[in-house]
Amino acid sequence: MGTVGYLLDTHTFLWAVRESKKLSENARKAMENADIRIFVSAVSAYEIMNKNRIGKLAGYEEVAEIFRDIINKFDADELPLSMDHAHLAGKFEWAHRDPFDRLLIATAIAENMTFVSKDENVSKYNVNWLW
């Protein structure tokens, strides 16, 4: 069975919203493919709010405050965090120290999605990965 959609890493979502040149051409084209659904995890909502609150996401205050509206305008689907996602993330070796990324990678694996991320640490996990 093929992938059921693309799960965006938090930075991928932020760059896509801002139409940043940091977004790879492969990622941009993939997200424009109307045949594949785009998902944004609840983990990204938490990561954006948390990093905004502690001053690590300067310039993204509006994204943090109207996250759900932006997802809707972006035509992406919300993906809640499940017990299965958290359980799998907790089983991972710490090839990647960022807990947000481990949760997102586990979600992509559990949901048979392609994870769209610039982070090369993703290659250390058995996940479909696109950049």
DRENPAZA-874451 format. One record per residue (C-alpha): z, x, y. Coordinates in steps of 0.1 Angstrom, whole numbers, plus 2048, in hexadecimal, padded with zeros to 3 digits. Example, Ala and Ser with C-alpha at 12.3 -4.5 7.8 and 13.67 -1.06 7.14 Angstrom:
residues 2
<rec <84E,87B,7D3>>;
<rec <847,889,7F5>>;
***
This chain:
residues 131
<rec <800,800,800>>;
<rec <7F7,80D,822>>;
<rec <80D,80F,841>>;
<rec <818,7EE,850>>;
<rec <818,7FC,873>>;
<rec <822,818,88B>>;
<rec <846,81E,894>>;
<rec <848,830,8B6>>;
<rec <860,84C,8BB>>;
<rec <874,846,8DB>>;
<rec <861,861,8EF>>;
<rec <840,853,8E2>>;
<rec <849,830,8EF>>;
<rec <854,83E,911>>;
<rec <835,852,915>>;
<rec <81F,835,90B>>;
<rec <830,81E,924>>;
<rec <82A,838,93F>>;
<rec <807,840,933>>;
<rec <812,865,932>>;
<rec <7FA,881,92B>>;
<rec <814,88D,912>>;
<rec <809,872,8FA>>;
<rec <7F1,881,8E1>>;
<rec <7CD,873,8DE>>;
<rec <7D4,86A,8BA>>;
<rec <7F3,857,8C3>>;
<rec <7E2,845,8E0>>;
<rec <7C4,83B,8CA>>;
<rec <7DB,82F,8AE>>;
<rec <7EF,819,8C6>>;
<rec <7CF,80A,8D3>>;
<rec <7C4,800,8B0>>;
<rec <7C8,7DA,8B0>>;
<rec <7C9,7D9,88A>>;
<rec <7EA,7EC,888>>;
<rec <80B,7DE,895>>;
<rec <821,7F3,8AC>>;
<rec <847,7F2,8A8>>;
<rec <863,7FF,8BE>>;
<rec <885,802,8AD>>;
<rec <8A6,7F6,8BA>>;
<rec <8B0,81A,8B6>>;
<rec <899,823,8D3>>;
<rec <8A9,808,8E9>>;
<rec <8CB,818,8E3>>;
<rec <8BD,83C,8E7>>;
<rec <8AD,833,909>>;
<rec <8CC,821,916>>;
<rec <8E3,83C,90A>>;
<rec <8CE,859,919>>;
<rec <8C8,846,939>>;
<rec <8EE,840,93D>>;
<rec <8F6,865,939>>;
<rec <8D9,870,950>>;
<rec <8C1,87E,936>>;
<rec <8A5,866,93E>>;
<rec <8A0,869,963>>;
<rec <884,852,96F>>;
<rec <887,83A,952>>;
<rec <8A3,824,95F>>;
<rec <88C,805,961>>;
<rec <880,80A,93D>>;
<rec <8A5,80B,932>>;
<rec <8AD,7EB,945>>;
<rec <88F,7D6,93B>>;
<rec <888,7E5,919>>;
<rec <880,7C4,907>>;
<rec <868,7B9,923>>;
<rec <855,7DA,921>>;
<rec <852,7D7,8FB>>;
<rec <843,7B5,8FF>>;
<rec <82B,7C0,91A>>;
<rec <822,7DE,904>>;
<rec <81A,7C5,8E8>>;
<rec <832,7D6,8D0>>;
<rec <84A,7C6,8B7>>;
<rec <86F,7CC,8B7>>;
<rec <87D,7DB,898>>;
<rec <8A2,7D6,891>>;
<rec <8B7,7F1,880>>;
<rec <8C1,7E7,85D>>;
<rec <8DC,7F2,845>>;
<rec <8C0,801,82F>>;
<rec <8B3,816,84D>>;
<rec <8D6,823,855>>;
<rec <8DE,82A,831>>;
<rec <8BE,83E,82C>>;
<rec <8C3,851,84C>>;
<rec <8E6,85A,841>>;
<rec <8D9,869,821>>;
<rec <8C1,881,832>>;
<rec <8C8,8A6,833>>;
<rec <8CC,8B1,857>>;
<rec <8A9,8C0,85B>>;
<rec <8AA,8AE,87C>>;
<rec <8CA,8AE,890>>;
<rec <8C2,890,8A6>>;
<rec <8D2,870,898>>;
<rec <8B9,85A,8AB>>;
<rec <89C,86B,89A>>;
<rec <8AB,86A,878>>;
<rec <8B0,844,87C>>;
<rec <88D,83F,888>>;
<rec <87E,854,86C>>;
<rec <893,842,852>>;
<rec <887,821,861>>;
<rec <862,82C,85E>>;
<rec <867,836,83A>>;
<rec <87A,817,830>>;
<rec <860,800,841>>;
<rec <842,814,835>>;
<rec <837,81B,858>>;
<rec <826,839,868>>;
<rec <83E,84A,880>>;
<rec <82C,854,8A1>>;
<rec <83E,872,8AF>>;
<rec <837,894,8BF>>;
<rec <856,8A3,8AE>>;
<rec <84B,8BB,893>>;
<rec <86D,8B8,881>>;
<rec <85F,897,874>>;
<rec <84A,8AB,85B>>;
<rec <86A,8B5,849>>;
<rec <86D,891,83D>>;
<rec <858,87D,825>>;
<rec <84A,865,83F>>;
<rec <827,85C,84B>>;
<rec <824,86E,86C>>;
<rec <80B,86D,888>>;
<rec <807,882,8A7>>;
***
